[in-house]
Amino acid sequence: MERALRIAVAGLGRLGRRHAGIFRWRVRGAEVVAAASPVAEERAWARDTLGVAHVVDDYAALLRLPDVDAVVIVTPTSLHADQVIAAL
C-alpha cells in the first residue's frame, strides 16, 4: 500500500475549508495532517470536523511540523509570495 500524501492547509476561511474538506473526503491517497489559522473557530473546525491532528495558529509553526509533504496555501493573496518562499 502506498503512503498517503500528507497535506498541511494554511488558511481555513471559506475556500480553505472547502479545499481541506475536498482533500479529506474526496481525494484518495491524501491526508490532511495539519492546518493553520489565526482564528480559533477555524482551528476548532479543523480539529472537530476533519480530525486534523496538528492545528496551529501560526504559519511558521505549521512549516516546522514534521511529516508534511505538501502545503496548500489558502490565505489572503498578499501573503502568498512570502508563504510560498517559506514553504520551499
C-alpha positions in Angstrom: 0.0 0.0 0.0 1.3 3.5 -0.9 1.7 6.1 1.8 -0.8 8.9 1.7 0.3 12.4 0.6 0.4 14.3 3.9 -1.0 17.8 3.4 -1.0 20.9 5.5 -3.6 23.6 4.8 -2.7 27.2 5.6 -5.9 29.3 5.9 -9.2 27.9 6.9 -11.6 30.6 5.7 -14.3 29.8 3.2 -12.0 28.5 0.5 -9.5 26.9 2.9 -12.3 24.9 4.4 -13.5 23.8 1.0 -10.0 22.7 -0.1 -9.4 20.9 3.2 -12.7 19.1 3.0 -12.0 18.0 -0.5 -8.6 16.6 0.4 -10.1 14.9 3.5 -13.1 13.3 1.9 -12.7 13.1 -1.8 -9.0 12.7 -2.7 -7.9 9.2 -2.4 -4.3 9.0 -1.2 -4.4 12.4 0.5 -4.4 13.0 4.3 -4.8 16.4 5.9 -2.3 16.2 8.8 -2.0 19.8 9.7 -3.8 23.2 9.4 -3.1 26.8 10.4 -5.4 29.7 11.1 -5.2 32.7 13.4 -8.9 32.3 14.0 -9.8 30.0 17.0 -13.2 28.9 15.5 -11.5 27.9 12.2 -8.9 25.8 14.2 -11.7 24.1 16.2 -13.5 23.2 12.9 -10.3 21.6 11.5 -9.9 19.5 14.7 -13.5 18.7 15.3 -14.8 18.2 11.7 -11.8 17.0 9.8 -9.9 15.3 12.7 -6.7 17.2 11.9 -4.0 16.1 14.3 -1.9 19.3 14.3 -3.7 22.6 14.3 -1.7 25.8 14.9 -2.3 29.5 14.9 0.9 30.5 13.1 2.1 29.7 9.6 5.7 29.4 10.7 4.7 26.8 13.3 2.9 24.9 10.5 6.1 24.8 8.5 8.0 23.4 11.4 5.7 20.4 11.8 7.3 17.1 10.9 5.9 14.7 8.3 4.3 17.2 5.9 4.7 16.5 2.2 2.8 19.5 0.8 1.4 22.8 1.9 -1.8 24.2 0.4 -1.9 28.0 0.8 -5.4 29.4 1.0 -4.5 32.7 2.8 -5.0 36.3 1.5 -3.3 36.8 -1.8 -1.0 39.5 -0.4 0.7 36.8 1.7 1.2 34.1 -1.0 4.6 35.0 -2.3 6.3 35.1 1.1 4.5 32.0 2.3 5.4 30.0 -0.9 9.1 31.0 -0.4 9.0 30.0 3.2 7.4 26.6 2.4 10.1 25.9 -0.2 
